Amino acid sequence: MSTVKEKLIENLIGEEKISQSKITIVGTGAVGMACAICILLKDLADELALVDVAVDKLKGETMDLQHGSLFFNTPKITSGKDYSVSANSKLVIVTAGARQQEGESRLALVQRNVNIMKSIIPTIVHHSPDCKMLIVSNPVDILTYVVWKLSGLPATRVIGSGCNLDSARFRYLIGEKLGVHPTSCHGWIIGEHGDSSVPLWSGVNVAGVALKSLDPKLGTDSDKDQWKNIHKQVIDSGYQIIKLKGYTSWAIGLSVTDLVGSILKNLRRVHPVSTMVKGLYGLKEEIFLSIPCVLGQNGISDIVKVNLNSEEEALFKKSADILWNIQKELVF
Ligand SMILES: NC(=O)c1ccc[n+]([C@@H]2O[C@H](COP(=O)([O-])OP(=O)(O)OC[C@H]3O[C@@H](n4cnc5c(N)ncnc54)[C@H](O)[C@@H]3O)[C@@H](O)[C@H]2O)c1
């Protein structure tokens, strides 16, 4: 007796089961799920796998996304506590871990999240030895270093989301001040994702017109327009949103998805992401900090050599010192 399916459909060829652009998200909290929905809406993957230790939440989130399948073009959404579900991923996005409490700095989270990385990274690499990894969990620069060490992958394939979000916030705020859309306001924040990040005022421009050429004091204490406050707002905004809604999610989800697009579509766009900066600007330690990087199918293929002025270089080195003082004490 044939089933309805057999009566309706005649199979001609065996189904190709291997996904070509599979993405795994580890951690299905606020950040992981914001990344998931943005990735689905942008059609960046042919399979999305979700992994978390909280199995009920994981199942609920998975079902909720699957029921939206009519409205996006990712045919397979899978999930599980076991990392076998992540096998054959092109990209693994790590958002697992504790998040900041109100008023807590990103750096204070460190040992808790290092322990989580220890428990998950070797298994991820075992199942997807050729993947790229995009680290989002905080403190993101230190954890990207830790994941690089734990994974055994080349540094070019272990990318920290770094200052991609900080720079997006910077451009939004510049845009608000000028009444121009952020895509037309160019500006970069490098260094640590967090309190010691470095705004590159010398590069801030609209249509190639450097704002500093209009006011050489731009970004300094003696600037009467107080552009410096914009960087202060960038630093404070994470704390402020956590105070107001308990966590941050949408902007990080969107900014991570922008990175995912560059990687999976091999766009070779330049993003401020966290990478190994030993040897740059005289840095001697194995530190991960954000600098402009070319992102494509192999991860970070190139870096852009930014000419920092002496003040910017000093701030960048200070960012490195702050991270190194924490990183050198880590046990993993
Ligand atoms: N880099 C950035 O710009 C940025 C921005 C926002 C948040 N974050 C960071 O992202 C991380 C996640 O934030 P959130 O708000 O989604 O937190 P959350 O508490 O909502 O979610 C974290 C998830 O990780 C899971 N988890 C914990 N241990 C795990 C393990 N061993 N294996 C698998 N999953 C595990 C939890 O069950 C939870 O679902 C935090 O570290 C946060 O600070 C980074």
The ligand as a MOL file (V3000), in Angstrom:
LIG
                    3D

  0  0  0     0  0            999 V3000
M  V30 BEGIN CTAB
M  V30 COUNTS 44 48 0 0 0
M  V30 BEGIN ATOM
M  V30 1 N 31.4930 40.6200 21.4390 0
M  V30 2 C 30.4520 41.4190 21.6090 0
M  V30 3 O 30.3970 42.5080 21.0220 0
M  V30 4 C 29.3320 40.9760 22.5190 0
M  V30 5 C 28.1380 41.6970 22.5820 0
M  V30 6 C 27.1320 41.2440 23.4500 0
M  V30 7 C 27.3520 40.1110 24.2340 0
M  V30 8 N 28.5280 39.4500 24.1450 0 CHG=1
M  V30 9 C 28.8180 38.2540 24.9400 0
M  V30 10 O 28.1390 37.1390 24.3840 0
M  V30 11 C 27.9750 36.1460 25.3910 0
M  V30 12 C 26.5370 35.6730 25.3780 0
M  V30 13 O 25.6810 36.6930 25.8060 0
M  V30 14 P 24.1100 36.4250 25.9800 0
M  V30 15 O 23.4960 37.7220 26.3600 0
M  V30 16 O 23.6170 35.6790 24.8010 0 CHG=-1
M  V30 17 O 24.1170 35.4530 27.2460 0
M  V30 18 P 22.9610 34.3970 27.6230 0
M  V30 19 O 23.1620 34.1080 29.0780 0
M  V30 20 O 21.6310 34.9140 27.1700 0
M  V30 21 O 23.3130 33.1290 26.7400 0
M  V30 22 C 24.4510 32.3730 26.9220 0
M  V30 23 C 24.1090 30.9670 26.5060 0
M  V30 24 O 25.2950 30.1730 26.5970 0
M  V30 25 C 24.8870 28.8890 27.0290 0
M  V30 26 N 26.0150 28.1390 27.5750 0
M  V30 27 C 26.6420 28.2940 28.7590 0
M  V30 28 N 27.6060 27.3840 28.8950 0
M  V30 29 C 27.6120 26.6390 27.7590 0
M  V30 30 C 28.3840 25.5460 27.2950 0
M  V30 31 N 29.3590 25.0270 28.0530 0
M  V30 32 N 28.1080 25.0330 26.0960 0
M  V30 33 C 27.1130 25.5380 25.3280 0
M  V30 34 N 26.3550 26.5810 25.7120 0
M  V30 35 C 26.6010 27.1220 26.9130 0
M  V30 36 C 23.7970 29.1670 28.0520 0
M  V30 37 O 22.9830 28.0240 28.3100 0
M  V30 38 C 23.0440 30.3110 27.3940 0
M  V30 39 O 21.9660 29.8310 26.5960 0
M  V30 40 C 28.3980 36.8090 26.7090 0
M  V30 41 O 29.7330 36.4330 27.0210 0
M  V30 42 C 28.3350 38.2830 26.3810 0
M  V30 43 O 29.1590 39.0640 27.2150 0
M  V30 44 C 29.5040 39.8410 23.2880 0
M  V30 END ATOM
M  V30 BEGIN BOND
M  V30 1 1 1 2
M  V30 2 2 2 3
M  V30 3 1 2 4
M  V30 4 1 4 5
M  V30 5 2 4 44
M  V30 6 2 5 6
M  V30 7 1 6 7
M  V30 8 2 7 8
M  V30 9 1 8 9
M  V30 10 1 8 44
M  V30 11 1 9 10
M  V30 12 1 9 42
M  V30 13 1 10 11
M  V30 14 1 11 12
M  V30 15 1 11 40
M  V30 16 1 12 13
M  V30 17 1 13 14
M  V30 18 2 14 15
M  V30 19 1 14 16
M  V30 20 1 14 17
M  V30 21 1 17 18
M  V30 22 2 18 19
M  V30 23 1 18 20
M  V30 24 1 18 21
M  V30 25 1 21 22
M  V30 26 1 22 23
M  V30 27 1 23 24
M  V30 28 1 23 38
M  V30 29 1 24 25
M  V30 30 1 25 26
M  V30 31 1 25 36
M  V30 32 1 26 27
M  V30 33 1 26 35
M  V30 34 2 27 28
M  V30 35 1 28 29
M  V30 36 1 29 30
M  V30 37 2 29 35
M  V30 38 1 30 31
M  V30 39 2 30 32
M  V30 40 1 32 33
M  V30 41 2 33 34
M  V30 42 1 34 35
M  V30 43 1 36 37
M  V30 44 1 36 38
M  V30 45 1 38 39
M  V30 46 1 40 41
M  V30 47 1 40 42
M  V30 48 1 42 43
M  V30 END BOND
M  V30 END CTAB
M  END
